[in-house]
Structures are given as structure tokens and as C-alpha cells.
Amino acid sequence: ERLSAEEMDERRRQNIAYEYLCHLEEAKRWMEACLEEELPATTELEEGLRNGVFLGKLAKFFAPKMVSEKKIYDRDQARYKRSGLHFRHTDNTVQWLRAMESVGFPKIFYPETTDVYDRKNMPRVIYCIHALSLYLYKLGIAPQIQDLLGKVDFTEEEISNMRKELEKYGIQMPAFSKIGGILANELSVDEAALHAAVIAINEAIDKGFAEQTLNTLKNPNAMLRNTQDSLAQEYQDKLSQTKKIKRENASNRSSSVSSEERDVYEELLTQSEVQNSVNFVNTKAAVKEVNDAISRQDEGALLASLSLPALGLLGVLESNSPWYLDHFCSCKEQKTQLEKDEIQRVVSSCNEFAEAHKQKLESVAAINTAIRRGSPPHTVAELQNPAAQLPIVYESAADLYQSELFNLQKQSPGADLGHEELSVAVEMLSAVAVLNQVLDSRDSQGVIEQLSDSPMGFSNMDPDSLQRYAEMLISLKAEAAAQGQEFLTWNDIQKCIDAINTQVHEEHERIIAIGLINEALDSGDPEKTLEALLMPTAKLQGVNPPTARHYHDVLQQTKADICESSGDGSAELWLDQIQDGIHCANRNEEEAIKLAAAIADINREVAGGDVQKTLTALTRPDAGLRGVQPECADTYFNNLSEKQTQNTGEGCNGSVWVKHKIKDKFAFFYNLQSGENMWAEPDGFSIIGGITADYNREQLWLAHENLVIQLQARARGYLVRTSHCKRREYLRRQEPTVIRLQASWKGYKQRKTYKDRLKVLQDNAAAIVKIQSWVKMWTAKRRYSQRLQYFKDHEKEIVKIQAFLRANKAREDYRTLTGSSNPPLNVVRKFVHLLDQSNLDFQEELDMTRLREEVVTKIRSNQQMEKDLNLMDIKIGLLVKNRITLQDVVSHSKKLNKKSKGQVGDMGMGDKQGIKGLSKEKRKKLEAYQHFFYLLQTNPTYLAKLIFQMPQNKSTKFMDTVIFTLYNYASNQREEYLLLKLFKTALEEEIKSKVDQIQDIVTGNPTVIKMVVSFNRGARGQNALRQLLAPVVKEIIEDKSLGINTNPVDVYKAWVNQLETATGEASKLPYEVTTEQALSHEEVRAKLEVSNRSLRTATDKVLNSIVSSLDNIPYGMRYIAKVLKNSLHEKFPDATEDELLKIVGNLLYYRYMNPAIVAPDGFDIIDITAGGQLHTDQRRNLGSVAKVLQHSAANKLFEGDNAHMTSMNNYISQTYQKFRKFFQAACDVPSPEEKFNVDEYSDIVTLSKPVIYISIEEVINTHSLVLEHQDAISPDHNDLLHELLEDLGDVPDVESLLGEGAVDPNDPNKENTLSQLAKTEISLTLTSKFELREGDDKDMKSLMIKTKKLIVDVVRVHPGETLMEILENPASATQESEHAKIVEKRAVQDAKTPDKMKSSQSMLEDGQLPLEQKKRKILRNLRTLEQAGLVSSENKYQEIINDISKDIRNQRRYRQRRKAELVKLQQTLNALNSKTTFYQDQINYYDTYIKTCLDNLNRKNSRRSIKLDGKGEERGSKKFKQQSLKYTAARLHEKGVILEIEGLQANQFKNVMFDISPSEEVGDFDVKAKFMGVEMEKVQLHFQVWKSLIYGIDPLWHSM
């Protein structure tokens, strides 16, 4: 993709910045090699050089006798790092400059001290370092600087930053590539001796003797370096080979070059080639020595070989020789022979490793020192030092690092920690610090990840226990934080891990024990169960071995219950269940013992026969009896006694053990005598009599039977209600399922009903169809009738809706056409009719051509009339001063009237001779002129160069006549575009070649600026200036109360006169005073203040009118302002935005608007009748406003002579800011191509060809000027201009151009006749000679246009989605018929078209072709265009569709512009007619004046008449001669009369005095020049020239 100018400029600036960064890197590496120390980074090098320390060290390197290390101020840069630059740092730069001078380095390269210290021009400093490196290299003092361009990479940010820095410098980048040539020119070398020495070397090479060749190489005149005797044979071989190759190359070229033209060095080796060969051999030998030393593993030999100058290695250090040997040996294992580049890489790598190792050891020592000091921040700072090469360190854990490393240091045998120890410790401690941060967040997952990933080196860490570690650590961290401990140490974490591991181990052992308990239960052996329960790992509490049996039974019962409830027969007891079972068994035993003892007591009391004690025994809690009533004591006792007696009667077996049933499950045996108990049946056990607990319980139930029944009823009621609630809750939970069941049932019933109905309908299908058809028909009819009636009722609304939809669709299509990058063909088809030319188009074109012709003719006529009136004005002035006779004035008046009437008559006839109005034999000549003027018009370079080949007075006249005529005074947009391109080219050329300082635009009188302003203030731009200024200027003029006078002396005099008028007495105040004296009066200052307020008010009105009327300023003025600003910025990149805007203000305001404000009557801003003029006060008011605006536009404050107006300075500054925004906005305009929509096809597709109206005299003059300066205008003789000049031949005269018979050879007034005929205007229709002839389809542009016209004809009648679809499908008869009608209609229209607007014959013929033939031709043309790369079949020729849509858009814009152009031309013509009327009024006024003079002459006697005899003339002359005027050159320079005085500065103009006096000849003046009183020169000027100088019309004096 082609880049725009802005993008190319941006890329160029980026490339310059990159190249400069490369040069910085080259300088940095070279200085590092010389100084053997590291310099700041490339992007920081400029700043690092400012203190001059590195430059001073460099000076010590190459001039140690001149600069010692003590002379370098702040050599360790401690002062600079602490407080920045100090003025004494400049001493270092001065030392460097003196050192360069001491070694003879040319001063042309030296920078200024401020370039370094103030960083004003750092590129100059880097340029000097490059040149110094080359110079020192040639002296053998320093290594050669590397070429790194394209070999180093920088980020986009670094390049952009450097580009901005270079833009701040605002300087031209030095030519680094030309250093060698400049250095060679500066150094004196005996060229003859050098040449002889090189010839001798070449002869010795040819002889083949190595010793002889070596001797010639060592000749000092040969200026060869580093020759070695031991390599003589190698030099001979290499030089012979190089020379042989050069001879072979020279012989290949010798066939095309004669022997006389051949250079002796085409076959001989030059000095640089010989040096290169010597360097190659030296390098090769040095590389061999390095490889040999590596093979021998000789460290000393390796260091010596690396230091050889032939290798030119950078940074070879003796201290790093062990590193070199190790690295080179490892490289040698991979590659047999190392090359120079590889050697340099290894050396650089070793230096880096060695330096890093050194810094690492220093940093480790500093760390140990910091640890011993005990300052955590200091320790962390040292640990974070990159040179230490330690893992990441966290500042927040400074205390942790300090404490842990201090402890570790105390444990170290040497009291210092090594790097490896520090690395491991820091890595672990950093991980601990991170872990502490994670613990603070209480994120267990984060803790797990940190424990898993970080290298903390914890021992015995079980991955399966990470969750427990995390939870425990989080808990510990919270406890530590509560106690004020900030971090958990590594030991704390390890202890926690160990504790968790122990806990996990114990749990594992307990699980094993639980398994054994379950196994023992399954085995049914109580002893095994007891053994398992007593295992220490089980950690069960309360296990009593005597209760083993009951433990076994309870646990078995618990296990059976669990298996039953879970349905899992293999279920096992867990730890808590076993522990609960043990506790339960222990409680059972306690309860059983109490129960057994209580039962024994009851039996004993019953046997004792004591009722009350029996009751007491029954009510004991241990007996477990409920509901015992004291009133039933006797009954209890009787029943129990009876039962005891009954049991006793049954017999006794003598056993002392009693068996109890505990919880109705477990048997418990109790010894009545000893109180001993057990769960296993004792030996010898038998049942004895006695009251049992069962009996007691049975008796208890019987005693409370009613209460038990009520209790049972309530329990059953509760159970029923509970069951009911559970059922309801179940149904509520199952509600979705119930609904589904119900839905299924309902669905079944519905389907059954549907199937039954469907069977009925199927059985009666025919009847149903008939009914349905009738119903549908009736419904459709009814709907249609209703819809139709609705449409009839709302017909108007429907029409509006349809119109809206169609318009909306059309807008969408048009938006697609204008907005889409690839509009579809079906959209383009809808708008192709817009490309047709209607009768209105042709009529408007004819009207525009006619109006353009009238405008151009009127402009030329008015210009001539203005010149004649100016001359008439001068003559009347001379008549008043008695310098000419009245007869001269009358004669000129007659000529003026004759010309005026002749011009009016010519305008009425409109007789312009075209090419057909001339003889046939001259047509060919004029056709050549048509081609010639077309080339000049469309290629602005020729005229731009021609303008500067002529003197300024001639160029101005040439511009006013020929150039403006050639462009028809920009009467249409095409010609305005071309004229602006000419102005742009000429202005850029003038700035490039003639402007040395930016202020030259202001102080000088640039030709192009003057032409631009003159053109835009002329007829074409007059309306704009009038619209811009007329209202506000009229307001100021018509304000009778406005009186602005800012001259203190004038105000003072007016005040004195006012006092004298008021008092009637002469004032005692002096009349002639100075400004200071006038300002000493309060009344004067008050009046000045009133004037200043009025001045500010009036200035604001004018300023607001200007600022608010930006769009009224002609586009040409704004565009040239933009070109001026950009061109000056390009030439003076260091110029500020304010400086550039002041130049723009000088153009837009001072040159363009200011004169119109000062003299509105002179620029047709206001209407003044003939003889009328502005009042002095009005002019002063306008002049004061213009002066303030002029100062504001230039931001020039009042001072010096205008010091009394300093109160306006604040207002000046505020106004300047408004002007500044205005000037910026004025420069913000589109390019002419965008503004006027001009492209490469514009001249091809326009209806009418460009026509100019030019006189024969102007044709001849233009031809003559171009022919005279053709080599300067077009140095290339193959240029098209030279071909056209050859066609034109020599410059013809008027007679030869018009042909024989145009003038009677016997006519005595032949010269006058030819002079009149030379002013004959002809019209030339401009065409290009270099366009291919009509019908030649090889011209791709023409072929593209023809193809588009054919496609438009085809797609208009043939529909299709794509172009190929239309072209491949045959046309129907209807389409052919429709196409024929279009062709017939176009033929009728072409017959009415004027000849100038007709299309070419080939296009007319193409338009008459049948539809199918057009398709075939389109296909052929598309193939040709595709071969040329203009279209592509891959996208279905979308490019040509896009071009057609663009033509449709441009056609609309062209019609709009044409209508606007017609209005503009009519307005211009009206203004020109008004000006013609004004000039005619002036002519009539002068006629009246002359007639009055003649009448007075006839009435007055001879004494009062104007003397025509010699005496009167003599007296008058004598009297007039005494009147002479004197001006200083400074005054004339201010007025623009004098531009320069050769050999004299402008500040000396005040010492040059010009004495101007009338001479003997009428209208001539003698001008004498004196320099400091000494008469220097005398010249004579004619009055017309003098008037033009005085009135500033055209400065002519360039030198004197």
C-alpha cells in the first residue's frame, strides 16, 4: 500500500532516530573498549556524558601527558550522583577538547562546551567521538569503531523517545557517513609521495619477491599500519590474489572503455586495498596464534595473542585470563578452529562472567557485614542487590531475614556465610515469608500450594497430610499474631509438621487397634476382647479387666444393633462407639452393684420383720422402684414376707451368689456375703430363694394398673397422630409424582376421547371437506372485502406510506452507493441515469464558458484602465507642478478615452480569435502552442523555475500578464487548483533557495507572497475582502464621534488650541514640545486614555469581524498560508510554533488585510465617488486600528518611540492569543485535490476542454522566455518541454505568426499597426500532445473510461446480480429494443451538443453499437485491463463498479460546484462592471478637470497663463530645481523602496543619505548617494519609476 506524505515523513524521522541510536551504541562500545569500564545504557548515554567525566577519562586514554587522573573533576561521579551537575564539570569537557587539539585532531569536528553541558547539540558530540575514533585508529592509538547499523535492536518506545529528543534539538543531523572524507580533506597528505609508494608496492607484488614487497609496504609514504616481517610471504600471496581478481574484473570492463579514459587504479591496488589485505593477513595470523594457545592450554600465550593489535579485540583484561582459557577450551571441544567474531564473543562473555563473579563476591561480603550490624532494612537492601545473584527477597520480611540469617551466621564455622549458603537460606526464607503472607489470608488452599511448590526444605512432610498442616499452621499463625509475633519461623513450621506427623502416626496405630478389637468381638472370646481393649495404641479409657465379659457382651450387642440398622453385616465398631460401649458397661456395672446391694438389703429387712425398715429399703434410689407409697408399707411387707417364705420353702442350695438381669439382657452375679460381683457365672452357682426385682416390679404394675392404662392410651394416641403427620408429609413430598400419575390417567382418558372423535370424522371425510370449503370461501371473501374497503377509506395515507418506503429504500441505496467501499451492482444500476448529460448541463457549461471569457477579458481591461489612470494621475501632478504642458495631459486623455471606448466596443462584439480564425498555414503552429501552454499550465515546475530566472520587476509583470492569463485568473476550480499548485511549487522553491533566515519572509519582499496577495486582493478575491471588512470599516468611518489620536504631541497641540479658543487669549504653554513634555500634563494623559479606550473598542470590532469570518477568507490564501508554515517548519525545524504563526499572520493580516483597512478606498472596500476621499481623522482612526492589529498579529509590544502606548501591551497580548487561534484555524484546510475533487481523469471526462484567452504578444513573450531559460527550467533534454520547443521552433514575430497580408507592407504606420495587432487576443483550446490518439485502446486510462461508458449502457437495460452474469447471459428482444431507444435518444441529443463539448469519435461509435456487441467489447476491454492490473476477475471486476459509483458521486458534486461557480462568476463580473464604472467615472472626472483647465486658459490673459516660452520654462525650472528632497537609506528601506545596498549591512543604512532633485528633462530626477557625507554615486530615474518606488507599487532597487 502506498504511504501518504505524512506517513513517509513519520517513517523517515523514525529511521533517523534509529540510525542515531546505532551511532550512540557504536560510540558507547568504542569508549568502553578504550576506558575498560562500563558506560551508561545507550538511551542514557547523552545524559551520562554531560558531566564530562567519561570524556575526561577518554582524554587521559589518548593523551595521558596532557590529562592526568587528578585533573578530572568528580572522577568517581559522587558529586554528580548526589547533587547533579556543577559548573566545574565543564572543566572535564575543556580538558577533552585540549587533548584532541594536542594530538592534532581537526577542529572542524569540535563541539561547543554548551553542546555537552547544556545538552544543546549532543548529536554533534557523538559525531565528534566518531571522527576521533577514526583519527585515533589511523594513529594506532585506539581500536576501530564498529559499524552496528542494522545490527542492534531498540524498542519502539526507545526509538520514539529519541525521535522526540532530536526534534527538541531542532538541528540538522550530522553526516556520519562523510567523516572519513572530511577527515581526509583536513589532514595534509603528500598525494604524490603516496601515489609513488603505492605504485612501488604494485610493482613489487608483480615481481613476486616477498622481501621486496615487505620493504615497499614499510615505506612511510605508503601510510600502511601494522606490517610484520614474519608475515612477508603471506602478504605477498594475499596481495597477488587480490590484484589478480581486480585485473580480471577490469578486463571484463575494458571492452566498453577506451584506453585513454581508463584509470590507472582499475588494475592496480589502491592504498586502502593494500591496507585491507595487510589487515586480513594480520588478523588471520593472530587468529591462528589464539587457536594454538588454546590447544596448548597456555594461559600466558593466550592472553598475549588476544592482545595483538591485529585482532582489535575489545575488552581484553589480564585479570580474566583464567576465565578466557576455560571458556575457549570448552568452545574448542565443539569447534576445531575459532574465528575472530567468535573469539570476540567469548572474550566479551568471559568479561561479563568475571565481572558478575567479582560483584557477587563483593555483594556477599556486604551482606555478611549488614547481617552482623543487625539492621534489617540494610540487610534486605544488600540482599536485593542484583549483583548478589540471590533469589527474590521481600522487604516486608526484613526482620525474618535478619534474625534467621544472624542465627545461621553464628552457626557458621568461618563466621561468614558463603554465596551458596545465602542462596539456599534466602530461597527458604523467602518461601517462609510468602507462606506467612498466605497464612495471614487464612486461605488453606493457598497454604497447601505454597507447602507443595516452594523449596522450603521441610523434612518428613507427608503429601496426604497437607490439609492438616495448613489448618494447624493457620491456627498457630493466628495465635502467634495474638501474642505479637509477626512471623512463624522455619523452625516453628517444622515443629508443626512434626506434631501433625506424630498425631497422624498415633491415629494410624489406633485404627489398627480398633481393627483388632473388632476381630476379637467377632471371635467371641472375652479375653481377646479385653487384651485388644488394653492395647496402649487404642488409648481407651476406663477399661477394667474384671468387667471384660460385660465389655464383650455390650460391644457385641452394639455391633449387632449397628449391623441391623445399617443393613451391613460386615459393619465394624469405630473408636467412639467402642469408647461409649466401655463407658456404658462401666455404668451398668455400677448400677448393677447398687441394685444388687439394695435387693439384698430389702431381703434382709423383710427377714428381720421390721415393716418400717422394709419401707425404707424399698424407697432407696438404688432399688430402682417407683410409686412406693408409705401407706402401703404393711401390704408391701406382708406380700414380700409371704413371697420370701414361699421361696424359702422351696429349698436352699447354700450358694451366696445372686443372679440379676440387667436391662433384661445381661446376667450379673452378686455375692451376698462378700459383696463381690462378676458378669460371668461363678463356680458352684445355684438359684436361691428371695424376693426378686421382677416380682417387686410386677407388684408395682398391679398396684397402678389404671394409671398404666391411661398412660398407654395417651401413648397410642400420640403414635397414631405421629403416623398420620408422617403420611401427610410423605404425600406432600411426593406431590410431583402424584401429579404425574394423575396427568397420565387424564391423558389416557383424553386420548381415548380424541381417537373416538377422529374415527367419526374419518368416516365422514367428504361431507367435512365440502363444509370447510364453503366456510373458507365465505371467510376469504369477507376478509378481502373488508381489506379493500379499508384501502379505499385510507387511500391518501397508503400513498404517503408507499412514498416514504420508496424514499427510505432510495436513501438506503444512496447511502450504500456513497458509503460502501464495494457497492453492489444492483444498487449502482439504480443511479447510472445520473451520469447522463441533460440539456441543462450543456447550457450551464456554455454559460460558464461565456462568463469565464467575460471575466478574464474584463479583468485585463480593468488592469489596463487602472494603469492608464495611474499614469494620468501622475501627469496631472506634474502639470500642477508645472513640469509638463497641458497639451501632454490632453493628449493622454484622448488616448485614454479612445482605449476606453475601444474596450467597450470589443466587449460588445466579443470578437475573440480562435484557432479557426487564423490562416490554415498557421493552424499547425497554434496547435503546437496549445500543447505548449497545456504543458505549462498542468506542470507548475516549469513556470515556478521561470519566475526566479527573471529579475523581480519582470517576474511581477510576467505574473500579472501571462501567468494569470494562462490560468484565466482562476475563473473555475480546475484552473484555481492548477494556479495554487504553481503558487505552492514556487513558494517552496523560493523558501528553499532564497530564504536564509525565517525573518526574511517578514523583512524581505518574497516574490511569490507578493503575487499571491496581489491575486487574492484582485478581482477574484475582492468580494471576499469586501465582505470581510466593509461592514466594520464603514461603521468606523461613519462614526462622527470617534476620534482616535495616540500621538501625545498632537493631542497636546489640540488641547492648547482648544484652550486658546475657549479663553480667546494666547496660551502661555509652549507650542512645540517633546513627547515627554506633552505627557507631563494630566489633561493630555486623560485624553490619551480616552483615545486608547476608543481604540480598543474599534479594534475589537475589526478583530471580531476578522476572527468570525474565517470562511470568508479565500481558500487560496489559507492554503498558501498552510504551505508557507509547513515549508518554513521543514527548513527551520527549530522554529517555534509562535514564530511560524507570526509569519502566517504577516501574510494573512499584514500583507492581505492591513492595507485594505488603512486605505479602504484604494481596495474597493468602500464606495468612493470620483474625486472623493476620506477625511484625515477617518484615515487616522483606521490607521490606529490597523497599527494595533499589526502589533497584535506579530505579538509586538509597544516600546521605544511608542512607549507612551505601553498601557496597550496587555491588550496586545490578549489579542495575539485570539489571532494565534485564528491563524492556526486558517492553516487547517484540506488539500486542493480534496477541495476541488481533482484526479487523473478530470481532464479526460470533462464536458468542455480548457480554453485560455491570451494576446499574441503574450504568446510570443512566453515562448521567448521559456526558450531563453529552457536549460534552467528543464535540465533534462529528454523532457517533454524540449520536444514541444522543438515543434515550435524559433520565436516568431507578430507578422509571421499572423501570416502574410495581415499588415500592409507599405503602411507608414506599420509599427503601430503591428503593436496594436500584437494585443489581439486569441482563444486557445488546450490539449495534451502526449495523450494517445482517439480509438487507441492501449491507453489504459482512456480504455477504462470507454469500458465504464459501455458498462453503464449495458447494466441500464440488462438486470443481473454481477457484471459477469450480465455479460455472459444473452439479451432478450425486449432488452435490445429498450437499448435501441436509448441509443436513438442519445444520437438526437449529440446532434444538438456544441462541438466543443462533444465526446470523441471513438466513444460515439462505441455508443452506437448493439447490445451484444457492447458486451463482447466490454469482455475484451476487461481482459486488457486485468492484464494491466487495473481490475481483477477474482472479485468479479468490483474495481470498475467502484469507479462507476465514484463517477456518479462526482457527477453530483460537479453539478453542485458548477452552479456555485456560475453564481461566483456572475458576482465577480458584477464587481468588475462596478469597478469599470468607477474607472469610467474617474475618466469623466479627469475630462472635466482638463476641460476646466482649457477654459481657464482661454479666459486668462497671457500674464497669468501657463508659460510655454523658454523664459517661463527657465524660471519655473530654476525655481523647481531649488526644491530637493533628502531621505536616508534607512527611511527608504522602511518604505520598501530600497531592498539592499551591496556590501553594506542594514544597520549602516542610517549613514547613507539620498538627495533627490529634478533634472533638466521633464519627468527625470537626479539621485545622489552620500555615505557619511562622502558622495558615492549619482543615478537618474524617470518619474514613472520614481513614483512606483515612492508609492510602494513595485520595489526595483536591489542594489546600488
Disulfide bonds with the S-S distance in Angstrom:
none
